[in-house]
Structure formats: C-alpha cells, structure tokens
C-alpha cells in the first residue's frame, strides 16, 4: 500500500497528486471560465445599471467621458441597446480578462480543493471514527477516495466553506478590477 502512494523516501506519487488535486482544479477552472465568458455581457449590463445615479447620466455607466448626457436605460434590454449603440458590441466584454483570471483561479480552487479538504478533515484525528459511506465503502477505501461520496454533512460544510473562503480571499482584488473596468465606458477591456 505504501508503494502505491509513495513513501517518505520516494515522496508522493506525482501522477496520483495530479489526478486527485491538479486535474479537478484545472477542469473546474476551465468550466467556470467558459461560463464566465458566456455570461460576461450580462454582468457588464448589471454593473452599468447598478452604478447609474440619476435620471440622466454622462454615459451609460455614470463614469462618462464628458459626452452629452443620455437618458438612463429602464432595463436590461434598453441598457443593452444603449451600450451597443454608443460603445459598440465589444463593450459587452469589458472586464473579460480579470473575469477569466478570477474564474479560472476561483472556480478551480473552490471546486478543486473541495475533495482534498474533505479527505483532510475526514482523516484528522479529531474527526473520530468514520462510518461507511451510503454505498457501503469503508473509510480509506479506493471508492471513497475516488469520489465515493464519503464524509459527514459537517465535513462537507467545513470543506466547502474552507475552499470557498480561501479562493474568495485570494481573488477579491480581481473582482474589484473587473467591476471597475465594466463600469467605466472609457476602459478598453
């Protein structure tokens, strides 16, 4: 059993580490990045509607460039039409670069670290005796380690909170940059 997982002399098996930690982080990050790229136009419109301050605004986002004030859009469809008319269709993807950086890192860390943190919490001495999973796999079995569902509800909550909090704390600055780029009609993207 020790040879399959590495030993103190040879170190951990890099293939196993990639399969159980690296690959889930990469796949999660790529999945969240795809979703972010598809929903970025809606996020731009949402941010623009949120930063408006009054009946007229010098630009759709209120952070205009001194142009003639335009009437405030009344909803998403009106904001979409106004944004495309005055700034062009590429304005819908403003802030995409920090959005994708955040998506890959945040999604990857949040979702990819969930399983390793669950295993870590589940194997800690304070966790006490662990019951078999619903599928009957005992603690430490390959079925449990490969996503057989193990762990109590409290273990899953702790793992979810820990992975999400870590990712959010680390990537909060990219969220700020993204929002500022989306709100500013003068920003190039």
Backbone as JSON Lines, residues from 0, in Angstrom:
{"i":0,"aa":"X","n":[0.83,-1.19,0.0],"ca":[0.0,0.0,0.0],"c":[0.87,1.25,0.0]}
{"i":1,"aa":"X","n":[1.99,1.19,0.71],"ca":[2.85,2.36,0.79],"c":[3.48,2.67,-0.56]}
{"i":2,"aa":"X","n":[3.84,1.65,-1.33],"ca":[4.48,1.87,-2.62],"c":[3.52,2.55,-3.6]}
{"i":3,"aa":"X","n":[2.23,2.24,-3.51],"ca":[1.26,2.82,-4.42],"c":[1.07,4.31,-4.18]}
{"i":4,"aa":"X","n":[1.24,4.75,-2.95],"ca":[1.02,6.15,-2.61],"c":[2.31,6.91,-2.38]}
{"i":5,"aa":"X","n":[3.46,6.27,-2.53],"ca":[4.73,6.91,-2.26],"c":[5.15,6.64,-0.83]}
{"i":6,"aa":"X","n":[6.33,7.0,-0.49],"ca":[6.81,6.83,0.88],"c":[7.64,8.04,1.25]}
{"i":7,"aa":"X","n":[8.09,8.07,2.47],"ca":[8.87,9.22,2.9],"c":[10.17,9.29,2.12]}
{"i":8,"aa":"X","n":[10.69,8.16,1.65],"ca":[11.95,8.15,0.92],"c":[11.77,8.59,-0.54]}
{"i":9,"aa":"X","n":[10.69,8.17,-1.17],"ca":[10.5,8.49,-2.58],"c":[9.56,9.66,-2.79]}
{"i":10,"aa":"X","n":[8.8,10.05,-1.78],"ca":[7.86,11.15,-1.91],"c":[6.53,10.68,-2.47]}
{"i":11,"aa":"X","n":[5.59,11.59,-2.56],"ca":[4.27,11.22,-3.07],"c":[4.33,10.92,-4.57]}
{"i":12,"aa":"X","n":[3.41,10.12,-5.03],"ca":[3.31,9.77,-6.44],"c":[2.74,10.97,-7.2]}
{"i":13,"aa":"X","n":[3.52,11.59,-8.12],"ca":[3.04,12.79,-8.81],"c":[1.82,12.53,-9.7]}
{"i":14,"aa":"X","n":[1.72,11.33,-10.26],"ca":[0.55,11.02,-11.09],"c":[-0.71,11.02,-10.25]}
{"i":15,"aa":"X","n":[-0.63,10.45,-9.08],"ca":[-1.78,10.41,-8.17],"c":[-2.14,11.82,-7.71]}
{"i":16,"aa":"X","n":[-1.13,12.63,-7.4],"ca":[-1.39,14.01,-6.96],"c":[-2.07,14.8,-8.07]}
{"i":17,"aa":"X","n":[-1.61,14.63,-9.3],"ca":[-2.23,15.33,-10.42],"c":[-3.68,14.89,-10.58]}
{"i":18,"aa":"X","n":[-3.91,13.59,-10.53],"ca":[-5.25,13.06,-10.76],"c":[-6.22,13.47,-9.66]}
{"i":19,"aa":"X","n":[-5.77,13.57,-8.42],"ca":[-6.67,13.85,-7.31],"c":[-6.75,15.32,-6.91]}
{"i":20,"aa":"X","n":[-5.76,16.12,-7.29],"ca":[-5.79,17.53,-6.93],"c":[-5.67,18.42,-8.17]}
{"i":21,"aa":"X","n":[-4.64,18.23,-8.96],"ca":[-4.4,19.1,-10.11],"c":[-5.48,19.06,-11.17]}
{"i":22,"aa":"X","n":[-5.88,17.87,-11.57],"ca":[-6.88,17.73,-12.62],"c":[-8.24,18.32,-12.22]}
{"i":23,"aa":"X","n":[-8.74,18.04,-11.0],"ca":[-10.0,18.69,-10.61],"c":[-9.92,20.22,-10.59]}
{"i":24,"aa":"X","n":[-8.79,20.77,-10.18],"ca":[-8.62,22.22,-10.18],"c":[-8.63,22.75,-11.61]}
{"i":25,"aa":"X","n":[-7.93,22.09,-12.52],"ca":[-7.87,22.54,-13.91],"c":[-9.24,22.43,-14.59]}
{"i":26,"aa":"X","n":[-9.92,21.31,-14.41],"ca":[-11.22,21.13,-15.04],"c":[-12.25,22.11,-14.47]}
{"i":27,"aa":"X","n":[-12.23,22.29,-13.16],"ca":[-13.16,23.24,-12.53],"c":[-12.9,24.66,-13.03]}
{"i":28,"aa":"X","n":[-11.64,25.04,-13.09],"ca":[-11.3,26.38,-13.56],"c":[-11.72,26.61,-15.0]}
{"i":29,"aa":"X","n":[-11.49,25.62,-15.86],"ca":[-11.89,25.75,-17.27],"c":[-13.41,25.83,-17.4]}
{"i":30,"aa":"X","n":[-14.12,25.05,-16.62],"ca":[-15.58,25.06,-16.68],"c":[-16.14,26.42,-16.26]}
{"i":31,"aa":"X","n":[-15.63,26.95,-15.17],"ca":[-16.1,28.25,-14.69],"c":[-15.71,29.35,-15.67]}
{"i":32,"aa":"X","n":[-14.54,29.24,-16.31],"ca":[-14.12,30.24,-17.3],"c":[-15.06,30.25,-18.5]}
{"i":33,"aa":"X","n":[-15.49,29.09,-18.95],"ca":[-16.44,29.02,-20.08],"c":[-17.75,29.7,-19.71]}
{"i":34,"aa":"X","n":[-18.25,29.41,-18.52],"ca":[-19.5,30.03,-18.07],"c":[-19.33,31.54,-17.94]}
{"i":35,"aa":"X","n":[-18.2,31.98,-17.43],"ca":[-17.93,33.41,-17.27],"c":[-17.89,34.13,-18.61]}
{"i":36,"aa":"X","n":[-17.23,33.53,-19.59],"ca":[-17.15,34.16,-20.91],"c":[-18.55,34.3,-21.53]}
{"i":37,"aa":"X","n":[-19.4,33.33,-21.29],"ca":[-20.76,33.38,-21.86],"c":[-21.65,34.4,-21.14]}
{"i":38,"aa":"X","n":[-21.45,34.59,-19.85],"ca":[-22.32,35.47,-19.08],"c":[-21.74,36.87,-18.87]}
{"i":39,"aa":"X","n":[-20.52,37.13,-19.36],"ca":[-19.89,38.44,-19.16],"c":[-20.75,39.6,-19.67]}
{"i":40,"aa":"X","n":[-21.4,39.49,-20.85],"ca":[-22.24,40.61,-21.29],"c":[-23.35,40.96,-20.28]}
{"i":41,"aa":"X","n":[-23.97,39.95,-19.68],"ca":[-24.99,40.22,-18.67],"c":[-24.39,40.89,-17.44]}
{"i":42,"aa":"X","n":[-23.19,40.48,-17.08],"ca":[-22.52,41.07,-15.93],"c":[-22.19,42.54,-16.2]}
{"i":43,"aa":"X","n":[-21.74,42.86,-17.42],"ca":[-21.46,44.25,-17.79],"c":[-22.73,45.08,-17.67]}
{"i":44,"aa":"X","n":[-23.82,44.58,-18.22],"ca":[-25.09,45.32,-18.15],"c":[-25.54,45.5,-16.7]}
{"i":45,"aa":"X","n":[-25.41,44.47,-15.89],"ca":[-25.79,44.56,-14.48],"c":[-24.98,45.63,-13.75]}
{"i":46,"aa":"X","n":[-23.66,45.63,-13.97],"ca":[-22.8,46.61,-13.31],"c":[-23.15,48.01,-13.79]}
{"i":47,"aa":"X","n":[-23.37,48.19,-15.07],"ca":[-23.72,49.51,-15.59],"c":[-25.03,50.02,-14.99]}
{"i":48,"aa":"X","n":[-26.02,49.15,-14.88],"ca":[-27.29,49.57,-14.28],"c":[-27.11,49.9,-12.8]}
{"i":49,"aa":"X","n":[-26.23,49.2,-12.12],"ca":[-26.01,49.44,-10.68],"c":[-25.31,50.76,-10.4]}
{"i":50,"aa":"X","n":[-24.43,51.2,-11.29],"ca":[-23.66,52.41,-10.99],"c":[-24.33,53.68,-11.47]}
{"i":51,"aa":"X","n":[-25.45,53.58,-12.13],"ca":[-26.15,54.78,-12.58],"c":[-26.7,55.55,-11.4]}
{"i":52,"aa":"X","n":[-26.66,56.87,-11.5],"ca":[-27.08,57.69,-10.37],"c":[-27.91,58.89,-10.81]}
{"i":53,"aa":"X","n":[-29.08,58.67,-11.26],"ca":[-29.93,59.8,-11.63],"c":[-30.68,59.52,-12.92]}
{"i":54,"aa":"X","n":[-31.5,60.5,-13.31],"ca":[-32.33,60.32,-14.49],"c":[-31.5,60.38,-15.76]}
{"i":55,"aa":"X","n":[-30.48,61.23,-15.78],"ca":[-29.58,61.25,-16.93],"c":[-28.18,61.02,-16.44]}
{"i":56,"aa":"X","n":[-27.36,60.5,-17.28],"ca":[-26.0,60.2,-16.89],"c":[-25.07,60.51,-18.06]}
{"i":57,"aa":"X","n":[-23.88,61.01,-17.8],"ca":[-22.94,61.31,-18.88],"c":[-22.3,60.02,-19.41]}
{"i":58,"aa":"X","n":[-23.06,59.2,-20.06],"ca":[-22.6,57.88,-20.48],"c":[-23.42,56.85,-19.73]}
{"i":59,"aa":"X","n":[-23.52,55.68,-20.26],"ca":[-24.41,54.68,-19.67],"c":[-23.99,54.27,-18.26]}
{"i":60,"aa":"X","n":[-22.72,54.39,-17.92],"ca":[-22.26,53.93,-16.61],"c":[-22.12,55.01,-15.58]}
{"i":61,"aa":"X","n":[-22.37,56.25,-15.9],"ca":[-22.22,57.31,-14.92],"c":[-20.79,57.76,-14.76]}
{"i":62,"aa":"X","n":[-19.84,57.11,-15.41],"ca":[-18.43,57.48,-15.31],"c":[-17.97,57.98,-16.68]}
{"i":63,"aa":"X","n":[-18.81,58.75,-17.32],"ca":[-18.64,59.09,-18.73],"c":[-17.44,59.94,-19.05]}
{"i":64,"aa":"X","n":[-17.31,60.22,-20.33],"ca":[-16.15,60.94,-20.84],"c":[-16.48,62.37,-21.21]}
{"i":65,"aa":"X","n":[-17.5,62.95,-20.62],"ca":[-17.87,64.31,-20.92],"c":[-18.83,64.43,-22.1]}
{"i":66,"aa":"X","n":[-19.3,63.33,-22.62],"ca":[-20.23,63.36,-23.74],"c":[-21.58,63.87,-23.27]}
{"i":67,"aa":"X","n":[-22.45,64.11,-24.22],"ca":[-23.8,64.56,-23.88],"c":[-24.48,63.53,-22.98]}
{"i":68,"aa":"X","n":[-25.17,64.03,-21.95],"ca":[-25.89,63.1,-21.08],"c":[-26.96,62.35,-21.86]}
{"i":69,"aa":"X","n":[-27.12,61.08,-21.54],"ca":[-28.12,60.24,-22.18],"c":[-29.16,59.86,-21.13]}
{"i":70,"aa":"X","n":[-30.35,59.59,-21.6],"ca":[-31.4,59.14,-20.69],"c":[-31.0,57.8,-20.09]}
{"i":71,"aa":"X","n":[-31.32,57.64,-18.83],"ca":[-30.99,56.4,-18.14],"c":[-31.82,55.25,-18.72]}
{"i":72,"aa":"X","n":[-31.17,54.12,-19.08],"ca":[-31.93,52.97,-19.58],"c":[-32.88,52.45,-18.5]}
{"i":73,"aa":"X","n":[-34.01,51.93,-18.95],"ca":[-35.03,51.49,-18.0],"c":[-34.95,50.01,-17.66]}
{"i":74,"aa":"X","n":[-34.12,49.27,-18.31],"ca":[-33.98,47.84,-18.02],"c":[-32.82,47.25,-18.79]}
{"i":75,"aa":"X","n":[-32.69,45.93,-18.71],"ca":[-31.57,45.25,-19.35],"c":[-31.59,45.43,-20.87]}
{"i":76,"aa":"X","n":[-32.76,45.31,-21.49],"ca":[-32.84,45.42,-22.95],"c":[-32.47,46.83,-23.4]}
{"i":77,"aa":"X","n":[-32.95,47.83,-22.69],"ca":[-32.63,49.22,-23.02],"c":[-31.15,49.5,-22.77]}
{"i":78,"aa":"X","n":[-30.6,48.97,-21.68],"ca":[-29.18,49.14,-21.38],"c":[-28.33,48.47,-22.45]}
{"i":79,"aa":"X","n":[-28.75,47.29,-22.89],"ca":[-28.04,46.57,-23.96],"c":[-28.01,47.41,-25.23]}
{"i":80,"aa":"X","n":[-29.17,47.9,-25.65],"ca":[-29.26,48.69,-26.88],"c":[-28.41,49.96,-26.78]}
{"i":81,"aa":"X","n":[-28.48,50.64,-25.65],"ca":[-27.72,51.88,-25.46],"c":[-26.22,51.61,-25.45]}
{"i":82,"aa":"X","n":[-25.8,50.56,-24.77],"ca":[-24.38,50.22,-24.69],"c":[-23.83,49.89,-26.07]}
{"i":83,"aa":"X","n":[-24.52,49.06,-26.81],"ca":[-24.06,48.67,-28.14],"c":[-24.07,49.86,-29.09]}
{"i":84,"aa":"X","n":[-25.09,50.69,-29.0],"ca":[-25.2,51.87,-29.87],"c":[-24.08,52.87,-29.61]}
{"i":85,"aa":"X","n":[-23.76,53.13,-28.36],"ca":[-22.8,54.18,-28.03],"c":[-21.35,53.7,-27.89]}
{"i":86,"aa":"X","n":[-21.15,52.42,-27.54],"ca":[-19.78,51.95,-27.32],"c":[-19.39,50.79,-28.22]}
{"i":87,"aa":"X","n":[-20.35,50.23,-28.93],"ca":[-20.06,49.11,-29.82],"c":[-20.25,47.77,-29.13]}
{"i":88,"aa":"X","n":[-20.38,46.71,-29.91],"ca":[-20.65,45.4,-29.34],"c":[-19.53,44.83,-28.47]}
{"i":89,"aa":"X","n":[-18.28,45.24,-28.73],"ca":[-17.18,44.73,-27.91],"c":[-17.24,45.23,-26.47]}
{"i":90,"aa":"X","n":[-18.0,46.29,-26.22],"ca":[-18.14,46.81,-24.86],"c":[-18.81,45.79,-23.94]}
{"i":91,"aa":"X","n":[-19.53,44.84,-24.53],"ca":[-20.18,43.8,-23.72],"c":[-19.16,42.86,-23.07]}
{"i":92,"aa":"X","n":[-17.93,42.89,-23.57],"ca":[-16.91,42.02,-22.99],"c":[-15.85,42.81,-22.23]}
{"i":93,"aa":"X","n":[-16.19,44.02,-21.8],"ca":[-15.26,44.77,-20.95],"c":[-15.08,44.02,-19.64]}
{"i":94,"aa":"X","n":[-13.87,44.04,-19.17],"ca":[-13.58,43.35,-17.91],"c":[-13.42,41.85,-18.06]}
{"i":95,"aa":"X","n":[-13.37,41.36,-19.3],"ca":[-13.29,39.91,-19.51],"c":[-11.98,39.33,-18.99]}
{"i":96,"aa":"X","n":[-10.87,40.03,-19.18],"ca":[-9.57,39.49,-18.75],"c":[-9.54,39.23,-17.24]}
{"i":97,"aa":"X","n":[-9.86,40.23,-16.39],"ca":[-9.87,39.9,-14.95],"c":[-10.98,38.92,-14.59]}
{"i":98,"aa":"X","n":[-12.07,38.92,-15.34],"ca":[-13.14,37.95,-15.08],"c":[-12.64,36.53,-15.31]}
{"i":99,"aa":"X","n":[-11.9,36.33,-16.4],"ca":[-11.39,34.99,-16.7],"c":[-10.3,34.57,-15.72]}
{"i":100,"aa":"X","n":[-9.44,35.51,-15.34],"ca":[-8.42,35.19,-14.33],"c":[-9.09,34.75,-13.04]}
{"i":101,"aa":"X","n":[-10.08,35.51,-12.62],"ca":[-10.81,35.17,-11.41],"c":[-11.54,33.84,-11.56]}
{"i":102,"aa":"X","n":[-12.17,33.64,-12.7],"ca":[-12.94,32.41,-12.92],"c":[-12.06,31.18,-12.86]}
{"i":103,"aa":"X","n":[-10.94,31.22,-13.57],"ca":[-10.05,30.06,-13.59],"c":[-9.51,29.78,-12.19]}
{"i":104,"aa":"X","n":[-9.04,30.82,-11.54],"ca":[-8.44,30.62,-10.21],"c":[-9.49,30.33,-9.14]}
{"i":105,"aa":"X","n":[-10.54,31.16,-9.09],"ca":[-11.57,30.99,-8.07],"c":[-12.32,29.68,-8.26]}
{"i":106,"aa":"X","n":[-12.8,29.45,-9.47],"ca":[-13.53,28.21,-9.72],"c":[-12.66,27.0,-9.51]}
{"i":107,"aa":"X","n":[-11.44,27.08,-9.99],"ca":[-10.52,25.96,-9.82],"c":[-10.23,25.67,-8.36]}
{"i":108,"aa":"X","n":[-9.92,26.71,-7.61],"ca":[-9.61,26.5,-6.19],"c":[-10.84,26.07,-5.39]}
{"i":109,"aa":"X","n":[-11.94,26.77,-5.61],"ca":[-13.16,26.49,-4.83],"c":[-13.65,25.07,-5.06]}
{"i":110,"aa":"X","n":[-13.74,24.67,-6.31],"ca":[-14.25,23.34,-6.61],"c":[-13.16,22.28,-6.53]}
{"i":111,"aa":"X","n":[-11.96,22.61,-6.97],"ca":[-10.88,21.64,-6.99],"c":[-10.31,21.29,-5.63]}
{"i":112,"aa":"X","n":[-10.34,22.22,-4.69],"ca":[-9.83,21.94,-3.35],"c":[-10.87,21.3,-2.43]}
{"i":113,"aa":"X","n":[-12.11,21.26,-2.86],"ca":[-13.17,20.7,-2.01],"c":[-12.87,19.26,-1.61]}
{"i":114,"aa":"X","n":[-12.58,18.39,-2.57],"ca":[-12.34,16.98,-2.28],"c":[-11.11,16.78,-1.39]}
{"i":115,"aa":"X","n":[-9.94,17.4,-1.72],"ca":[-8.78,17.22,-0.84],"c":[-9.03,17.73,0.59]}
{"i":116,"aa":"X","n":[-9.76,18.83,0.72],"ca":[-10.05,19.34,2.07],"c":[-11.0,18.38,2.79]}
{"i":117,"aa":"X","n":[-11.95,17.82,2.07],"ca":[-12.86,16.84,2.67],"c":[-12.08,15.65,3.19]}
{"i":118,"aa":"X","n":[-11.14,15.14,2.38],"ca":[-10.32,14.0,2.8],"c":[-9.46,14.39,4.0]}
{"i":119,"aa":"X","n":[-8.89,15.6,3.98],"ca":[-8.05,16.06,5.08],"c":[-8.86,16.17,6.38]}
{"i":120,"aa":"X","n":[-10.02,16.8,6.31],"ca":[-10.87,16.95,7.5],"c":[-11.34,15.58,7.98]}
{"i":121,"aa":"X","n":[-11.72,14.73,7.03],"ca":[-12.23,13.4,7.36],"c":[-11.16,12.52,7.99]}
{"i":122,"aa":"X","n":[-9.89,12.75,7.65],"ca":[-8.83,11.91,8.18],"c":[-8.15,12.5,9.41]}
{"i":123,"aa":"X","n":[-8.59,13.68,9.85],"ca":[-7.96,14.29,11.03],"c":[-8.32,13.49,12.27]}
{"i":124,"aa":"X","n":[-7.41,13.48,13.27],"ca":[-7.66,12.71,14.49],"c":[-8.91,13.17,15.24]}
{"i":125,"aa":"X","n":[-9.26,14.44,15.13],"ca":[-10.43,14.93,15.84],"c":[-11.73,14.52,15.18]}
{"i":126,"aa":"X","n":[-11.65,13.97,13.96],"ca":[-12.86,13.57,13.25],"c":[-13.51,12.34,13.88]}
{"i":127,"aa":"X","n":[-12.73,11.58,14.64],"ca":[-13.28,10.4,15.29],"c":[-13.51,9.26,14.31]}
{"i":128,"aa":"X","n":[-14.16,8.21,14.77],"ca":[-14.4,7.08,13.88],"c":[-15.32,7.48,12.74]}
{"i":129,"aa":"X","n":[-15.02,6.97,11.55],"ca":[-15.79,7.32,10.38],"c":[-16.66,6.14,9.97]}
{"i":130,"aa":"X","n":[-17.93,6.38,9.75],"ca":[-18.8,5.3,9.31],"c":[-18.58,5.0,7.83]}
{"i":131,"aa":"X","n":[-19.08,3.85,7.4],"ca":[-19.04,3.51,5.98],"c":[-19.95,4.46,5.22]}
{"i":132,"aa":"X","n":[-19.65,4.67,3.95],"ca":[-20.49,5.52,3.12],"c":[-21.84,4.86,2.86]}
{"i":133,"aa":"X","n":[-22.72,5.62,2.26],"ca":[-24.03,5.1,1.9],"c":[-23.9,3.93,0.95]}
{"i":134,"aa":"X","n":[-22.83,3.92,0.11],"ca":[-22.66,2.81,-0.82],"c":[-21.94,1.63,-0.17]}
{"i":135,"aa":"X","n":[-21.64,1.76,1.12],"ca":[-21.03,0.66,1.87],"c":[-19.52,0.65,1.85]}
{"i":136,"aa":"X","n":[-18.88,1.63,1.17],"ca":[-17.42,1.64,1.12],"c":[-16.87,2.12,2.46]}
{"i":137,"aa":"X","n":[-15.91,1.38,3.01],"ca":[-15.35,1.76,4.31],"c":[-14.4,2.94,4.17]}
{"i":138,"aa":"X","n":[-14.11,3.62,5.29],"ca":[-13.16,4.74,5.25],"c":[-11.82,4.29,4.69]}
{"i":139,"aa":"X","n":[-11.22,5.12,3.84],"ca":[-9.91,4.81,3.27],"c":[-9.95,3.91,2.06]}
{"i":140,"aa":"X","n":[-11.12,3.45,1.66],"ca":[-11.22,2.56,0.51],"c":[-11.04,3.34,-0.79]}
{"i":141,"aa":"X","n":[-10.62,2.68,-1.86],"ca":[-10.47,3.39,-3.14],"c":[-11.76,4.05,-3.61]}
{"i":142,"aa":"X","n":[-12.9,3.41,-3.36],"ca":[-14.17,4.01,-3.79],"c":[-14.41,5.33,-3.08]}
{"i":143,"aa":"X","n":[-14.05,5.38,-1.8],"ca":[-14.25,6.61,-1.03],"c":[-13.27,7.68,-1.48]}
{"i":144,"aa":"X","n":[-12.01,7.32,-1.71],"ca":[-11.0,8.29,-2.11],"c":[-11.22,8.82,-3.51]}
{"i":145,"aa":"X","n":[-11.86,8.04,-4.38],"ca":[-12.08,8.45,-5.76],"c":[-13.43,9.09,-5.97]}
{"i":146,"aa":"X","n":[-14.01,9.65,-4.94],"ca":[-15.27,10.36,-5.09],"c":[-16.47,9.52,-4.74]}
{"i":147,"aa":"X","n":[-16.3,8.53,-3.87],"ca":[-17.4,7.68,-3.48],"c":[-18.37,8.37,-2.56]}
{"i":148,"aa":"X","n":[-18.2,9.65,-2.29],"ca":[-19.19,10.41,-1.55],"c":[-18.92,10.58,-0.08]}
{"i":149,"aa":"X","n":[-17.9,9.99,0.49],"ca":[-17.66,9.93,1.92],"c":[-17.76,11.23,2.67]}
{"i":150,"aa":"X","n":[-17.79,11.1,3.97],"ca":[-17.81,12.25,4.84],"c":[-19.19,12.61,5.33]}
{"i":151,"aa":"X","n":[-19.21,13.14,6.54],"ca":[-20.47,13.58,7.12],"c":[-20.87,14.93,6.53]}
{"i":152,"aa":"X","n":[-22.06,15.32,6.83],"ca":[-22.54,16.62,6.34],"c":[-21.67,17.75,6.9]}
{"i":153,"aa":"X","n":[-21.28,17.65,8.17],"ca":[-20.44,18.71,8.74],"c":[-19.08,18.77,8.06]}
{"i":154,"aa":"X","n":[-18.52,17.62,7.68],"ca":[-17.25,17.6,6.96],"c":[-17.41,18.3,5.61]}
{"i":155,"aa":"X","n":[-18.5,18.03,4.93],"ca":[-18.74,18.65,3.63],"c":[-18.94,20.16,3.75]}
{"i":156,"aa":"X","n":[-19.63,20.59,4.81],"ca":[-19.84,22.03,5.03],"c":[-18.51,22.72,5.33]}
{"i":157,"aa":"X","n":[-17.71,22.11,6.19],"ca":[-16.4,22.69,6.52],"c":[-15.52,22.76,5.28]}
{"i":158,"aa":"X","n":[-15.49,21.7,4.49],"ca":[-14.66,21.68,3.28],"c":[-15.14,22.73,2.27]}
{"i":159,"aa":"X","n":[-16.45,22.84,2.09],"ca":[-16.99,23.83,1.16],"c":[-16.69,25.25,1.61]}
{"i":160,"aa":"X","n":[-16.89,25.51,2.9],"ca":[-16.6,26.85,3.43],"c":[-15.11,27.18,3.33]}
{"i":161,"aa":"X","n":[-14.27,26.23,3.67],"ca":[-12.82,26.47,3.64],"c":[-12.33,26.72,2.22]}
{"i":162,"aa":"X","n":[-12.74,25.89,1.27],"ca":[-12.26,26.08,-0.1],"c":[-12.81,27.38,-0.7]}
{"i":163,"aa":"X","n":[-14.07,27.69,-0.45],"ca":[-14.67,28.92,-0.95],"c":[-14.07,30.16,-0.32]}
{"i":164,"aa":"X","n":[-13.86,30.14,0.99],"ca":[-13.28,31.29,1.69],"c":[-11.84,31.54,1.24]}
{"i":165,"aa":"X","n":[-11.09,30.48,1.08],"ca":[-9.7,30.63,0.63],"c":[-9.66,31.27,-0.75]}
{"i":166,"aa":"X","n":[-10.45,30.76,-1.67],"ca":[-10.48,31.28,-3.04],"c":[-10.98,32.72,-3.08]}
{"i":167,"aa":"X","n":[-12.03,33.02,-2.33],"ca":[-12.59,34.38,-2.32],"c":[-11.6,35.39,-1.74]}
{"i":168,"aa":"X","n":[-10.94,35.04,-0.65],"ca":[-9.98,35.94,-0.03],"c":[-8.79,36.21,-0.96]}
{"i":169,"aa":"X","n":[-8.35,35.18,-1.64],"ca":[-7.2,35.31,-2.52],"c":[-7.51,36.12,-3.77]}
{"i":170,"aa":"X","n":[-8.73,36.02,-4.28],"ca":[-9.06,36.62,-5.58],"c":[-9.97,37.83,-5.51]}
{"i":171,"aa":"X","n":[-10.22,38.37,-4.34],"ca":[-11.06,39.56,-4.23],"c":[-10.53,40.75,-5.04]}
{"i":172,"aa":"X","n":[-9.23,40.99,-5.1],"ca":[-8.76,42.13,-5.91],"c":[-9.14,42.03,-7.39]}
{"i":173,"aa":"X","n":[-9.19,40.84,-7.95],"ca":[-9.57,40.72,-9.36],"c":[-11.04,41.08,-9.55]}
{"i":174,"aa":"X","n":[-11.86,40.82,-8.55],"ca":[-13.28,41.2,-8.63],"c":[-13.42,42.72,-8.67]}
{"i":175,"aa":"X","n":[-12.63,43.42,-7.88],"ca":[-12.66,44.88,-7.88],"c":[-12.21,45.45,-9.22]}
{"i":176,"aa":"X","n":[-11.13,44.92,-9.77],"ca":[-10.65,45.38,-11.07],"c":[-11.7,45.13,-12.14]}
{"i":177,"aa":"X","n":[-12.29,43.95,-12.13],"ca":[-13.31,43.59,-13.12],"c":[-14.48,44.57,-13.06]}
{"i":178,"aa":"X","n":[-14.97,44.85,-11.87],"ca":[-16.13,45.72,-11.71],"c":[-15.81,47.14,-12.17]}
{"i":179,"aa":"X","n":[-14.62,47.63,-11.85],"ca":[-14.25,48.98,-12.29],"c":[-14.12,49.07,-13.81]}
{"i":180,"aa":"X","n":[-13.57,48.04,-14.44],"ca":[-13.48,48.05,-15.9],"c":[-14.86,47.99,-16.54]}
{"i":181,"aa":"X","n":[-15.75,47.21,-15.97],"ca":[-17.09,47.09,-16.52],"c":[-17.88,48.39,-16.37]}
{"i":182,"aa":"X","n":[-17.66,49.1,-15.29],"ca":[-18.42,50.32,-15.02],"c":[-17.94,51.5,-15.84]}
{"i":183,"aa":"X","n":[-16.69,51.5,-16.25],"ca":[-16.11,52.65,-16.94],"c":[-16.23,52.51,-18.44]}
{"i":184,"aa":"X","n":[-17.0,53.39,-19.06],"ca":[-17.19,53.29,-20.52],"c":[-15.92,53.66,-21.28]}
{"i":185,"aa":"X","n":[-14.97,54.3,-20.62],"ca":[-13.73,54.67,-21.29],"c":[-12.72,53.53,-21.29]}
{"i":186,"aa":"X","n":[-12.93,52.52,-20.43],"ca":[-11.99,51.4,-20.33],"c":[-11.96,50.62,-21.64]}
{"i":187,"aa":"X","n":[-10.82,50.09,-21.94],"ca":[-10.65,49.36,-23.19],"c":[-10.94,47.88,-23.03]}
{"i":188,"aa":"X","n":[-11.12,47.35,-21.83],"ca":[-11.44,45.94,-21.7],"c":[-10.62,45.28,-20.7]}
